[in-house]
Amino acid sequence: MTIQRTFTIILEPAEEGGFIVTVPALPEVGTCGDTKAEALAVAREAIELAVEHGQASVSESPSRIARIANVAVTTPLAMFVARERNRT
């Protein structure tokens, strides 16, 4: 069984071209891509890896606003439940 969570991401145009991606709820996740589509795909992978490996410290305080998009990731439900139990 899996659970789907949606994360808000911020896409900012990079000076040298492409996009820089940050995830306000996961401050340790940051990435980039040459195109918007590539940046979104790489962001999804980075979020999935952070959540799957328990490295994500979810925080709900968005920093700055640029272009905002939502990225949904699917993770095993058992892992999510275990992480939530460890947070309390």
Buried (B, 14 or more C-beta within 10 A) or exposed (E): EEBEBEBBBBBBEBEEEBBBBBBBBBBEBBBBBEEBEBBBBBBBEBBBEBBEEEEBEBEEEEEEEEEEBEBEBEBEEEBBEEBEEEEE
